[in-house]
Amino acid sequence: MAVERRINTSEIEDVVCRLKDIIAVSAVTDAAGALSEIHVLTGSSRPAKQVVRDVESAIMARLHIPVDHKIISIAQIDDGSSQYDHSRLKFSDVSISLNGSRTQATVRLSRNDVVHAGTADGMSSPTGQMKLIATATLRAIEDTGISNAGLVLEDVSEVSAAGRKVALVLINMVTDRGDDMLTGSAVIKQDLWKGVVNATLDAVNRRLRLIRHN
């Protein structure tokens, strides 16, 4: 008759703590000595589902103990790792060329040390310039090839909040599944043009993972 191995929670915790980005682990057994709960505290660099799979695999590989994923609970803290996501688009520069009543805006964005440019032409008015800069930003985003969605500028404006000037943009993201409105904002720090670019990036970068090619 086979003798069932009694779970050693310290062994479980030691194995899991060796996994990437794990901060703390607590394994719990029930009255019969069977593994009933595994609580894991981790950073925010990886999806919780991936952490669960890693925990299951590590315990099985090292201790030969099958684990039901339902008993694994994951708590994630913001460890700042998302701030260093190099796949995000970043402001490089913006310029405007005037030709009578016509204006051409050019925006350059960087991603993974590669610069992408976008341009837009239109009427030369203060509001028109803001719209052209936002549109040029969207064209630069399209130039990266990270999106198979259509990005259409709906509106851009400059507002005041708490004594600060803020650029606001509203973008319509068009996909096979329909339309989705994206909003973004950025505090204007002396440079209105850069503020408009950053507000546009704020809207799109929030959905960057969702609009990439599958």
ABEGO torsion letter per residue (X at the ends): XBBBBBBBAAAAAAAAAABBGBABBBBBBBAAGBBABBBBBBBAABBAAAAAAAAAAAAAAAAGBBBBAAABBBBBBBAGAAAABAABBBBABBBBBBBEABBBBBBBBBBGGBBBBBBBBBBBBAAAAAAAAAAAAAAAAAAAGABABBBBBABBBBBBBGGBBBBBBBBBBBBAAEBBBBBBBBBBBGBAAAAAAAAAAAAAAAAAAAABBX
